[in-house]
């Protein structure tokens, strides 16, 4: 009786209840599917009184409900449903209504955290199932998206999964990441690197940093040579950052770089150059002096955080240098 009484009040006091809808409606939506038929009927009555613009509001409220359902819950039993959930939320992320886009973005961030957590090497078979389910969906639905926010959440999630999943990541990218495994006689992994390489050229600094990290991790894991491309992309940015530091008078307001962002760019660039350093002897011959000179000249002028990145790259540089391991020269595809 109380529920039906509330539905009458809700119908008459819609404007006064509006500020509380984001908290109320997700729970109402869930309780419409309660096992108890009486609760279902009561909640449906309240729902119909509150929700007038059904199509748009249902999309927004469903996103809020998904966000609420995912938080703090074990999702082992719904691993197979995660791709469908990702596809739906990513589609709604580009909704015409701003409030729907905002709700979808919140749900995507929660789904991203949940996906990263379950796609972990420490989860054993469950982690492997999750990677096999989630990773192909992300690779096919985010990297080629025309929506910047979709690409950004996709890249960020893929990067975080790659950090946690270790060797579990490798078997699934070439086999399941792309629906059409061959394009112009290129393996699927090269399609992925080509897509990510495009993102590495974007103008937005924080997004570009994530793309660089993602690209470098993939190149290192699969021993793919894209060093020249990454050098051509990152070195001009490094030069601009250093020039910006030396001469603040000539920088435009739009191109001004904060101290933290400068530091992040340097730290990322030096680390990524090491990760991208190839085993290909011909490329090493072209770039070994340039890279070594850059790292050694930058080391004494950098902060300790940047120095750590430089030292890591120097270590990788020496380990892979073909003139020091002629018996271990590897041929990798450029």
WOKA-V313021 format. One record per pair of residues at least 24 apart in sequence whose C-alpha atoms are under 10 Angstrom apart, sorted by the first residue. I is the first residue (numbers start at 0). J is the second residue. Records with the same first field share a line. If there is no record, write none. Layout:
BEGIN
I=J / J
END
This chain:
BEGIN
0=41
1=41
2=38 / 40 / 41 / 42 / 43 / 44 / 45
3=40 / 41 / 42 / 43 / 44 / 45 / 48
4=41 / 44 / 45
5=41 / 44 / 45 / 48
6=41 / 42 / 43 / 44 / 45 / 46 / 47 / 48 / 49
7=44 / 45 / 48 / 49
8=45 / 48 / 49
9=45 / 46 / 47 / 48 / 49 / 50
10=45 / 46 / 47 / 48 / 49 / 50 / 51
11=48 / 49
12=48 / 49
13=48 / 49 / 50 / 51
14=49
16=49
17=49
20=49 / 50 / 60
21=59 / 60 / 63 / 64 / 102
22=60 / 63 / 64 / 67
23=49 / 60 / 64
24=49 / 50 / 56 / 57 / 59 / 60 / 61 / 63 / 64
25=57 / 59 / 60 / 61 / 62 / 63 / 64 / 65 / 66 / 67 / 68
26=60 / 63 / 64 / 67 / 68
27=60 / 64
28=57 / 60 / 61 / 63 / 64
29=61 / 64 / 65 / 68
55=94 / 95 / 96 / 98 / 99
56=96 / 98 / 99
57=99
58=88 / 91 / 94 / 96 / 98 / 99 / 100 / 102 / 103
59=91 / 94 / 96 / 97 / 98 / 99 / 100 / 101 / 102 / 103
60=98 / 99 / 102 / 103
61=88 / 99 / 102 / 103 / 106
62=87 / 88 / 91 / 92 / 99 / 100 / 101 / 102 / 103 / 104 / 105 / 106 / 107
63=99 / 101 / 102 / 103 / 104 / 105 / 106
64=102 / 106
65=102 / 103 / 105 / 106 / 107 / 109 / 110
66=102 / 103 / 104 / 105 / 106 / 107 / 108 / 109 / 110
67=106 / 109
68=106 / 109
69=106 / 109 / 110 / 112 / 113
70=106 / 109 / 110 / 112 / 113
71=109 / 113
72=113
73=113 / 117
74=113 / 114 / 117 / 129
75=117 / 125 / 126 / 128 / 129
76=125
77=129
78=114 / 117 / 118 / 125 / 126 / 128 / 129 / 130 / 131 / 132 / 133
79=128 / 129 / 131 / 132 / 133
80=132 / 133
81=110 / 113 / 114 / 129 / 132 / 133 / 136
82=129 / 132 / 133 / 134 / 135 / 136 / 137 / 140
83=132 / 133 / 136
84=110 / 133
85=110 / 111 / 114 / 133 / 136 / 137 / 140 / 141 / 153
86=136 / 137 / 139 / 140 / 141
88=149
89=137 / 140 / 141 / 144 / 146 / 148 / 149 / 150 / 152 / 153
90=140 / 146 / 149
92=146 / 148 / 149
93=145 / 146 / 147 / 148 / 149
104=148 / 149 / 152
107=149 / 152 / 153 / 156
108=152 / 156
110=156
111=152 / 153 / 155 / 156 / 157 / 159 / 160
112=156 / 159 / 160
114=156 / 157 / 159 / 160
115=156 / 157 / 158 / 159 / 160 / 161 / 162 / 163 / 164
116=159 / 160 / 163 / 164
117=160 / 163 / 164
118=159 / 160 / 161 / 162 / 163 / 164 / 165 / 167 / 168
119=159 / 160 / 161 / 162 / 163 / 164 / 165 / 167 / 168
120=160 / 161 / 162 / 163 / 164 / 165 / 166 / 167 / 168
121=163 / 164 / 165
122=164
123=164 / 167
124=167
126=163 / 164 / 167
127=164 / 166 / 167 / 168 / 170 / 171
128=167
130=160 / 161 / 164 / 167 / 168 / 170 / 171 / 172
131=167 / 168 / 170 / 171 / 172 / 174 / 175 / 176
132=171 / 175 / 176
133=157 / 160 / 176
134=160 / 161 / 168 / 171 / 172 / 175 / 176
135=171 / 172 / 173 / 174 / 175 / 176 / 177 / 178
136=175 / 176 / 177 / 178
137=176
138=172 / 175 / 176 / 177 / 178 / 191 / 194 / 195
139=175 / 176 / 177 / 178 / 191
140=177
142=191 / 194 / 195 / 197 / 198
143=191 / 194 / 195 / 197 / 198
147=198 / 206
148=206
150=195 / 198 / 206 / 210
151=198 / 205 / 206 / 207 / 209 / 210
152=206
154=195 / 198 / 206 / 209 / 210 / 212 / 213 / 214
155=206 / 209 / 210 / 212 / 213
156=213
157=213
158=209 / 210 / 212 / 213 / 214 / 216 / 217
159=213
161=213 / 216 / 217 / 220
162=213 / 216
165=220
166=220
168=220
169=217 / 220 / 221
172=217
188=217 / 218 / 221 / 223
189=218 / 223 / 332 / 333
191=217
192=217 / 218 / 223 / 225
193=225
196=225 / 228 / 229 / 232
199=228 / 229 / 232 / 233
200=229 / 231 / 232 / 233
201=232
204=236 / 256 / 260 / 261 / 263 / 264
205=260 / 263 / 264
207=264
208=233 / 260 / 263 / 264 / 267 / 268 / 271
209=267
211=267 / 268 / 270 / 271 / 272
212=267 / 268 / 270 / 271 / 274
213=271
214=271 / 274 / 275
215=267 / 268 / 270 / 271 / 272 / 273 / 274 / 275 / 276
216=271 / 274 / 275
217=274 / 275
218=271 / 274 / 275 / 276 / 277
219=271 / 273 / 274 / 275 / 276 / 277
220=274 / 275
221=331
222=274 / 275 / 276 / 277 / 278 / 279 / 329 / 330 / 331 / 332 / 333
223=275 / 276 / 277 / 278 / 279 / 330 / 331 / 332 / 333
224=275 / 276 / 277 / 278 / 279 / 282 / 330 / 331 / 332 / 333
225=275 / 276 / 277 / 282 / 332 / 333
226=271 / 272 / 273 / 274 / 275 / 276 / 277 / 279 / 282 / 283 / 286 / 333
227=275 / 276 / 277 / 282 / 285 / 286 / 333
228=275
229=268 / 271 / 272 / 275 / 276
230=268 / 271 / 272 / 275 / 276 / 286 / 290
232=268
233=264 / 265 / 267 / 268 / 269 / 271 / 272
234=268 / 269 / 272 / 293
236=261 / 264 / 265 / 268
237=261 / 264 / 265 / 268 / 269
238=265
240=264 / 265
241=265
262=301 / 302 / 304 / 305
263=304 / 305
264=305
265=297 / 301 / 302 / 304 / 305 / 306 / 308 / 309
266=301 / 302 / 303 / 304 / 305 / 306 / 307 / 308 / 309
267=305 / 308 / 309
268=305 / 308 / 309
269=293 / 294 / 297 / 305 / 306 / 307 / 308 / 309 / 310 / 311 / 312 / 313
270=305 / 306 / 307 / 308 / 309 / 310 / 311 / 312 / 313 / 315
271=308 / 309 / 311 / 312
272=308 / 309 / 312 / 313 / 315 / 316
273=308 / 309 / 310 / 311 / 312 / 313 / 314 / 315 / 316 / 317 / 319
274=311 / 312 / 315 / 316
275=312 / 315 / 316
276=312 / 315 / 316 / 319 / 320
277=315 / 316 / 319 / 320 / 321 / 329 / 330 / 331 / 333
278=316 / 318 / 319 / 320 / 321 / 327 / 328 / 329 / 330 / 331 / 332
279=319 / 320 / 321 / 328 / 329 / 330 / 331 / 332 / 333
280=319 / 320 / 321 / 322 / 325 / 328 / 329 / 330 / 331
281=321
282=333
283=316 / 319 / 320 / 321 / 322
284=320 / 321 / 322
287=316 / 317 / 320
290=316
291=316 / 317
END
